[in-house]
């Protein structure tokens, strides 16, 4: 059985950078449900106590005992329209990010973006009596990852006007930038939080950060992997290799023989299971190299004669 025949490897997943999310594993819908529950709990109570308990204050950064507000404010909303448009946007864009990076990484990105947005807002409003709530900062980061990943994907603004995502992103950033610098604007929209989410989303995509991989920095295997990469990319190794007359045909023959071994087959299976569980972006450089060579040799072996 070739790697393309296994049930957890599908060509369309590789091409679209998607992988299947099983029912009950989606954090997008969990976040939407929690936001709706918080909103109606606050509405039923009627005194806005729940929102006041969750929102970020201008004094939050100065009081470490209230830093939990940097997360909880993203579950509170000021009105039905505020909730509806935020959750609708998350419903549209969130699954694209979750399928690309996996539920765990999506959750990490979403809440880190919310925290950074709250910190950025707190620094700009430190000498005021303002408060802030809403998930739009984190959602802005989600929007930017989708725009950067799929800039030509069409979107229908208001369900009517079709435009590519890159144009929608340009309009989105321009509107928030104008709102941020327009001091006469009293619509109480947190443009600064939106821009913080936009900035972090772009950096996250551009620099290929993986927040859920941070714990790996404390493991020995991570640093061993880095050391192996340095040895592989040592220019002196390539020079010595060339001077010894080692050609690519010998390399390919040795690699085919190695990958035909039962142990290498198990290694490929483990890598593909990792893709199924965490997405392609979770792979290390060496895992990508092993999978690429296995796929290439499989195609050569099964090429019609």
N, C-alpha and C positions, 0 to 999 in steps of 0.2 A: 504493500500500500504506500503510495506517495504522499507527500505532505499536503498536496492539494486535495486529497481525497478524505482527509480527516474531518470529522464533523465540526471541529472548532476552528477550522481555517477555511475561509471563503475569499475568493478573489475580490469581490466587491468590497469587503471590509478593508482589504489592503489598499485598494484604489481610493476609497473615500475616507480612509482613516477612521472608520466607524467600527464599533463592535457591539454585539447584542447586549442589551440591558434586560435582565429577566424581571418579570413582574415582582413588585415589592422591593426592588433594589434601587429605584430612582429617588435620589435626594431632591430633585426638582419638585416633584409632586408632594413630597413630604414637607418641603419648605412652604409651598403654596397652601397646603392644608393648615399648617401651624399659623400662618399669617391670617388666614380667614377665621380660624378659631379665636385668635387673640382679638381680632377686630370685633367680632360679634359678642365676645365676652365683655369687652369694654362698652359696647353699645347697650347691652342688656343691663349692665350695672348702672350706666347713665351718668356717672359723675366723673368720668375720665381718669379715675384713679389708676387704672392699669396702664394707660398710656404714660401718665406721669411717673409711674414706677419704672417704665422701660426706657424712656427717652434719654438722650444725652444732654447734659447741661453744660453751660460755659465753664463751670467749675469742676467738671468731671476729671479732667486731666490732673488737676491739682490735688485730687483726693483719691489715692489708690484704692480705698475701700469701695469706690463707685466705678472702678474700671470695667466691671461686668456690663455696664451700660453701653460700652463700645460694641457689644454684640447684640444686646437685647433691643436696642433702638431700631434695628433692622426688621423687627417683627411688629412694630407699632406703626399705625397709619392715622392720618388726621381726618380722613373722610372716606366715604364709599368710592368716590371717583379716584382718590389717591390710591386706594387699595386695588381697585379694578385695573387701572392702567399699568401699575407695577406688576401685578400678577399675570396680566395678559402678556406683557413683554417678557417676563420670565418664562412663561409657558411656551412662547414662540422661540426664544433664543436659547433658553437653558438646556433643553435636550440635545441640541447640537454640540454644546460644550461638554456635556456629560458623556455623550457617546464618543467624543474625540479623546477625552482624558480619563474617563472612568468615574464612577460615582464618588469614590473616596477623594480623588484629586479635585473633582468639581466642588465637593463640600469644603475642602481645605481652601481652595481659591476663593469661593464665595464669602466665607467668613473672614478670611484674612483681608480681602478687599473691603468688607464692611468695617473692620477694625481700623484699617488705614484711613478710610474715609472719615470715620469718627474722630480720629486723631488730627487729621488735617483740618477738619472743621473746628475742632476745639482750639487749635493753635491760632486760627484766624479770629475767633470770637472769645478769646480768653478774658477780655476786659468788658464784656457785655453781660446782659441778663438773658441772652437768647437760649432757646432750646431747639433740639432737632430730632426728628424721627423719620422713619421710612427706609425702604429697602432699595431705593433708586441708586444709591452709590455703588452697592455691590452689583446691581443689575447693569449699571453702566459698564462695569468691567467685563461682564459676561457678553454684552453687546459688542464691545471692541474686539474680543477674541474671535467672535464669529465673523466680524467684518474683516479682520486681518487674515483669517484662515480661508474665507470664501468671498473675496472682494467682488467677484462677478456674479454671485448668486443674486437672482432677482427678488425684490421685495415689493409688496403692494402697499403703498402709503395710504392709510385710511381705506384700504381694501379696493382702491380704484387706480391710483397713479403708480405705474410700474417703474422701478428704477433699480440699478445695481446697488449692492450693499455699500460699495466704496463711496457712491454719491450720497446715500443715506447717512453714512458715517460723517462725511464732510459737513452736511447740513446739521447733524446732531452736535458735532463739536463746535461749529460756528454759533449755533443758537445758545449753547451753554457758555461759551466764551463771552458773547455779547451780554448775556444776562449777568455774568459774574462782574463785568466791568461797568455795567449800567447802574450807577448808584441811585438813580431816581426810581428804580424798579422796586415796588413794594409787594410783589406777589408771593413772597416768603418761600420761594423755591430755593433749595440748597444747591445752587449751581456749583459751588466750590466742591461739594461732595461728589457731584457728578463728574467733574473734571479730575478729581483724585482717582475715581474709579476708572476713568478713561486712560489716564496716565499709567496706572498700575497694570491695567489690562494689556496695553501695548507693550510695556516692558516685559511682562510675563510671556507674551507670545514671541516677541523678538529675541529674548535671551534664552528661550526654551527652559524657563524655570519649572521645577516640579516640587511643590511644597511638601507633598506627602513623602518625598524622598529624603527630606532633611534628617530624619532619624538615622538614615543610613550613614551619615557623616560620622557617626559615633561607632560604627562597626569596623572591624578589621578588614573584612572582605572588600569594603569600598576603597580603602587605601591600597590594598593589594591590586585591585583592578586598575587604579590610576598608575601604579608602578608598571604594570604590564603594558599599558598604553604607551608610556614613555619609552620602554624598551623597543616596542614595535616600530615607533616613529623615529627612532634614532637614525639620522642620515648616515652615520658610519656603518651601520648594519647593512644598509642598502649598497653602499660602496663595496664592502667586503663581499657581499652576495654577488654583485656584478663581476668582480675580479675573479671569483671562483668559477664563473661560467655557468651558474645555475640558471636554467631557462624556465619559462613559464610552463612548458609541457611537462617537465618533471614535477613542478609544483602541483599542477592539476591532477596528474596521475596519483601522486601521493595523497592529495586531498580526497580524491574519489575513493581510494582504498581505505582511508581513515573513516570517511563518512559511511562506508558500507559496513563498518563494524557495528555490532549490536549496541555498544555503549554510546556511540555517536547518535544512533537512531533514538535512543532514550533521551539524550540531551536535546535533540530537536523537538521531541514531544513535549519536554518540559518547557521549552521556550514558547511553543505554540499555546500551551495551556496558560502561560503567563499573559500572552496577548489576549486570550479569551477573557481572562479575569480582570486585567488592568489596562488593556489597550497597548497599541504599538509604541506609544511614546514612553512607556515604562521600561523598554528594553535598554540594556547597556550597549556600548559600542561593540564589544566582543560578541554579544548575543545576536546583534544585527548581522555581523559578519558571518557567523556560523549559519544563520538562517538563509542569508543570501546565497552562500555557496551551496548549501543543500538544495535550494530551489533551482539553482542553475544546473547542477549536476543531474537533478531529477529530470529537468526538461531535455537535457542532452541525451539521457538514457532512453527517454520515451519519444524522441523525435522520430517522425515517420521516415522510413527509408525508401 
